[in-house]
């Protein structure tokens, strides 16, 4: 990541979080951390919820859109004319940010160049792991367009599965045939890729994943997750959100799992996280 970043968005998110927690606008989710080793390079992070704030649901958003209008008490900053950066109301990590459109845009539609331009504006100051869940079957909980950011410092690993994606040939992924058929990645360079370049890389990944394109398809042909970091982007083609009681969104394909009261941890212990991911990619369309 770039050392010249001032991280004003990150610093504002931390100070705003303290105030929002104090006034009950922010409801952090408490978890216990366990690591699940896959090999000498990779281990997943499994967080088990211990918080009463968390409610697992497969309903695609509440009746009232919480982003239109958004909660001003969670607003970090307006980004350009079409987006706003806000805090996630129910964070596992303090400072978890959402980049949302100011007016209604569907989560299950195509991302637009302006979405990625706004993302790059934030990334030029505060970078980390961006993730996007396209619809309920890929783990989205709200139908209003939002891209999420977990900030990472220059000294931190971006995510547990970083080595899967940061090589041009993605040799780690290729070892797992089901995943290799459904994960598509490309390299990028922070502060060198323009919004045009980033948008074309997104479209190319969509084409490679068989999602179609905005010119010929009203919406993507498959549910999908998108991961964006300073050095790579990846699209994961999905079939469903849940497997063995685990709700899996884009973070699962970054190496982060969340266990709730419905999750079968004994199955996970016996079969491993790779097999869990294989259960929800497009090879398992039903």
C-alpha positions as CSV (number, residue, x, y, z in Angstrom):
1,X,0.0,0.0,0.0
2,X,1.0,3.6,-0.5
3,X,2.9,5.3,2.4
4,X,1.6,8.8,1.3
5,X,-1.9,7.9,2.4
6,X,-3.2,10.1,5.2
7,X,-6.1,7.8,6.1
8,X,-8.5,10.6,7.0
9,X,-11.4,8.3,6.3
10,X,-10.0,5.7,8.6
11,X,-9.3,8.2,11.4
12,X,-12.8,9.7,11.0
13,X,-14.3,6.2,11.1
14,X,-12.6,5.5,14.4
15,X,-13.6,8.7,16.1
16,X,-17.1,8.5,14.8
17,X,-17.4,4.9,16.0
18,X,-16.5,5.9,19.5
19,X,-19.3,8.5,19.5
20,X,-21.8,6.2,17.8
21,X,-21.2,3.4,20.2
22,X,-21.6,5.8,23.2
23,X,-25.0,7.0,21.8
24,X,-26.2,3.5,20.7
25,X,-26.1,4.3,17.0
26,X,-23.5,1.5,16.4
27,X,-23.9,-2.0,17.6
28,X,-20.6,-4.0,17.4
29,X,-20.8,-7.8,17.2
30,X,-18.6,-9.6,19.7
31,X,-16.9,-12.7,18.5
32,X,-14.3,-15.3,19.6
33,X,-11.5,-16.1,17.1
34,X,-10.3,-19.5,16.1
35,X,-7.8,-20.3,13.3
36,X,-8.3,-23.3,11.0
37,X,-5.1,-24.3,9.2
38,X,-5.3,-25.6,5.7
39,X,-1.6,-25.8,4.8
40,X,1.7,-24.1,5.7
41,X,0.6,-21.0,3.9
42,X,-3.1,-20.7,4.5
43,X,-5.3,-20.7,7.6
44,X,-8.9,-19.4,7.8
45,X,-10.2,-17.2,10.6
46,X,-13.4,-18.5,12.2
47,X,-15.2,-16.1,14.4
48,X,-18.0,-17.3,16.6
49,X,-20.6,-14.8,17.5
50,X,-21.0,-14.0,21.2
51,X,-23.1,-10.9,20.7
52,X,-26.8,-10.4,21.1
53,X,-26.7,-7.8,18.4
54,X,-26.3,-10.4,15.7
55,X,-29.3,-12.0,14.0
56,X,-28.7,-14.4,11.2
57,X,-31.2,-14.1,8.4
58,X,-31.6,-15.0,4.7
59,X,-34.1,-12.2,4.1
60,X,-32.8,-9.7,1.5
61,X,-33.1,-6.5,3.5
62,X,-35.7,-5.1,5.8
63,X,-38.9,-3.5,4.6
64,X,-37.4,0.0,5.1
65,X,-34.3,0.8,3.2
66,X,-31.7,1.8,5.8
67,X,-29.6,3.6,3.2
68,X,-32.3,5.9,1.7
69,X,-31.9,8.0,3.7
70,X,-28.8,6.8,5.4
71,X,-28.2,7.3,9.2
72,X,-26.5,10.7,9.4
73,X,-25.0,9.6,12.7
74,X,-23.0,7.0,10.8
75,X,-21.9,9.3,7.9
76,X,-18.1,9.6,7.5
77,X,-18.0,11.7,4.3
78,X,-19.7,12.4,1.0
79,X,-17.6,10.9,-1.9
80,X,-18.1,12.8,-5.1
81,X,-21.7,13.6,-6.1
82,X,-23.2,10.2,-6.1
83,X,-21.8,8.3,-3.1
84,X,-21.4,8.5,0.6
85,X,-19.1,6.6,3.0
86,X,-20.8,5.4,6.2
87,X,-20.1,3.1,9.1
88,X,-21.5,-0.4,9.1
89,X,-24.1,-0.4,11.9
90,X,-23.2,-4.0,13.0
91,X,-19.4,-4.3,12.7
92,X,-17.3,-7.3,13.7
93,X,-14.3,-5.0,13.1
94,X,-14.5,-1.4,14.3
95,X,-14.2,1.0,11.4
96,X,-16.0,-1.3,9.0
97,X,-17.1,1.1,6.2
98,X,-19.8,1.0,3.5
99,X,-19.6,3.0,0.3
100,X,-23.2,3.4,-0.8
101,X,-25.0,5.3,-3.6
102,X,-26.8,8.4,-2.4
103,X,-29.9,7.5,-4.5
104,X,-31.4,4.1,-5.2
105,X,-29.2,1.7,-7.3
106,X,-29.9,-2.1,-7.2
107,X,-27.3,-4.3,-5.5
108,X,-28.0,-7.1,-8.0
109,X,-27.4,-4.9,-11.1
110,X,-24.0,-4.2,-12.8
111,X,-21.5,-2.0,-11.0
112,X,-20.9,1.2,-12.9
113,X,-17.8,3.2,-13.6
114,X,-18.9,5.8,-11.1
115,X,-19.0,3.2,-8.3
116,X,-15.4,2.3,-9.0
117,X,-14.3,5.9,-9.3
118,X,-15.7,6.6,-5.8
119,X,-14.0,3.4,-4.5
120,X,-10.7,4.7,-5.9
121,X,-11.2,8.1,-4.3
122,X,-11.5,6.4,-0.9
123,X,-8.6,3.9,-1.7
124,X,-6.2,6.8,-2.5
125,X,-6.6,7.8,1.2
126,X,-7.6,4.6,3.0
127,X,-7.0,1.2,1.5
128,X,-7.6,-2.4,2.5
129,X,-10.0,-5.2,1.6
130,X,-13.0,-4.2,-0.5
131,X,-15.8,-6.7,-0.9
132,X,-19.2,-6.8,-2.7
133,X,-22.0,-9.3,-2.5
134,X,-24.2,-9.1,-5.6
135,X,-27.5,-10.5,-4.2
136,X,-28.9,-12.7,-1.5
137,X,-27.4,-15.9,-2.9
138,X,-24.0,-14.4,-2.6
139,X,-24.5,-13.0,0.9
140,X,-26.0,-9.5,0.4
141,X,-28.3,-8.4,3.2
142,X,-29.5,-5.1,1.6
143,X,-30.8,-4.5,-2.0
144,X,-29.4,-0.9,-2.1
145,X,-26.0,-0.8,-3.7
146,X,-23.1,-0.9,-1.3
147,X,-19.5,-1.9,-1.4
148,X,-17.8,-2.7,1.9
149,X,-14.3,-1.8,3.1
150,X,-12.2,-3.4,5.9
151,X,-9.1,-1.1,6.3
152,X,-5.7,-2.7,6.4
153,X,-2.4,-1.0,7.2
154,X,0.7,-1.4,5.2
155,X,2.1,-3.8,7.8
156,X,-1.0,-6.1,7.8
157,X,-1.9,-9.0,5.6
158,X,-4.9,-8.1,3.4
159,X,-6.7,-11.3,4.2
160,X,-5.9,-15.0,5.1
161,X,-6.2,-16.2,1.5
162,X,-4.1,-13.4,0.0
163,X,-1.6,-15.9,-1.5
164,X,-4.5,-17.4,-3.5
165,X,-4.9,-14.2,-5.5
166,X,-1.6,-12.3,-5.6
167,X,0.0,-14.4,-8.2
168,X,-0.7,-14.1,-11.9
169,X,-1.3,-17.8,-12.4
170,X,-3.3,-18.1,-9.1
171,X,-1.5,-21.5,-8.6
172,X,-3.0,-21.9,-5.1
173,X,-6.5,-21.8,-6.4
174,X,-5.7,-24.2,-9.3
175,X,-4.9,-26.9,-6.7
176,X,-8.7,-27.0,-6.0
177,X,-10.6,-27.9,-9.2
178,X,-14.1,-26.8,-8.1
179,X,-12.9,-23.5,-6.8
180,X,-10.6,-22.9,-9.8
181,X,-13.6,-23.2,-12.1
182,X,-15.4,-20.5,-10.2
183,X,-12.8,-18.0,-9.0
184,X,-11.4,-15.5,-11.5
185,X,-8.7,-13.0,-10.6
186,X,-6.5,-10.3,-12.1
187,X,-3.6,-8.2,-10.8
188,X,-3.8,-4.4,-10.3
189,X,-1.6,-1.6,-8.9
190,X,-3.0,0.9,-6.4
191,X,-2.9,4.6,-7.6
192,X,-1.9,3.5,-11.1
193,X,-5.2,1.9,-12.3
194,X,-7.6,4.6,-13.3
195,X,-11.3,4.3,-12.9
196,X,-11.5,3.3,-16.6
197,X,-8.9,0.6,-16.1
198,X,-10.5,-0.7,-12.9
199,X,-13.9,-0.8,-14.6
200,X,-12.6,-2.6,-17.6
201,X,-10.9,-5.2,-15.4
202,X,-14.2,-5.7,-13.6
203,X,-16.0,-6.2,-16.9
204,X,-13.3,-8.6,-18.1
205,X,-13.6,-10.7,-14.9
206,X,-17.4,-10.7,-15.4
207,X,-17.0,-12.0,-18.9
208,X,-14.4,-14.7,-17.8
209,X,-16.8,-15.8,-15.1
210,X,-19.7,-16.2,-17.5
211,X,-21.7,-13.4,-15.9
212,X,-22.3,-11.6,-19.2
213,X,-21.9,-7.9,-19.7
214,X,-24.0,-4.7,-19.3
215,X,-24.5,-4.3,-23.0
216,X,-26.1,-7.7,-23.5
217,X,-27.4,-8.6,-20.1
218,X,-29.8,-6.6,-17.9
219,X,-28.3,-8.2,-14.8
220,X,-25.4,-10.6,-14.2
221,X,-26.3,-14.2,-15.1
222,X,-24.9,-15.6,-11.8
223,X,-24.8,-14.4,-8.2
224,X,-21.2,-13.4,-7.5
225,X,-18.8,-11.9,-5.0
226,X,-16.2,-9.3,-5.8
227,X,-13.0,-8.8,-3.9
228,X,-10.7,-5.8,-4.5
229,X,-7.3,-5.1,-2.9
230,X,-4.4,-2.8,-3.8
231,X,-2.7,-5.6,-5.7
232,X,-5.5,-7.8,-7.1
233,X,-9.2,-8.2,-7.9
234,X,-11.3,-11.4,-8.0
235,X,-14.8,-12.5,-8.9
236,X,-16.3,-15.6,-7.4
237,X,-19.3,-17.2,-9.2
238,X,-21.9,-18.4,-6.7
239,X,-24.9,-20.6,-6.4
240,X,-26.2,-20.1,-2.9
241,X,-25.4,-18.3,0.4
242,X,-25.8,-21.1,3.0
243,X,-24.1,-24.4,3.6
244,X,-24.2,-26.4,6.8
245,X,-25.6,-23.5,8.7
246,X,-22.8,-21.1,7.6
247,X,-23.8,-17.9,5.8
248,X,-21.0,-17.3,3.3
249,X,-20.5,-13.9,1.6
250,X,-17.4,-12.5,-0.1
251,X,-15.4,-12.6,3.1
252,X,-15.5,-16.4,3.2
253,X,-13.5,-16.4,-0.1
254,X,-11.0,-14.0,1.6
255,X,-10.6,-16.5,4.4
256,X,-13.0,-15.2,7.0
257,X,-15.9,-17.4,8.3
258,X,-18.6,-16.5,10.8
259,X,-20.2,-19.1,13.0
260,X,-23.7,-18.6,14.5
261,X,-26.0,-20.8,16.6
262,X,-27.1,-22.5,13.3
263,X,-23.5,-23.3,12.1
264,X,-22.4,-26.9,12.1
265,X,-18.8,-26.5,13.4
266,X,-18.4,-30.3,13.8
267,X,-19.0,-30.7,10.0
268,X,-16.5,-27.9,9.4
269,X,-13.9,-29.6,11.6
270,X,-14.3,-32.9,9.8
271,X,-14.4,-31.6,6.2
272,X,-12.5,-28.3,6.3
273,X,-13.2,-24.8,5.0
274,X,-12.2,-25.5,1.4
275,X,-15.0,-28.1,1.1
276,X,-17.4,-25.6,2.7
277,X,-16.5,-23.0,0.0
278,X,-17.0,-25.7,-2.7
279,X,-20.6,-26.2,-1.5
280,X,-21.7,-22.6,-2.5
281,X,-20.0,-22.0,-5.9
282,X,-21.7,-22.3,-9.3
283,X,-20.9,-26.0,-9.6
284,X,-23.6,-26.5,-7.1
285,X,-26.4,-24.6,-8.8
286,X,-29.8,-25.9,-7.8
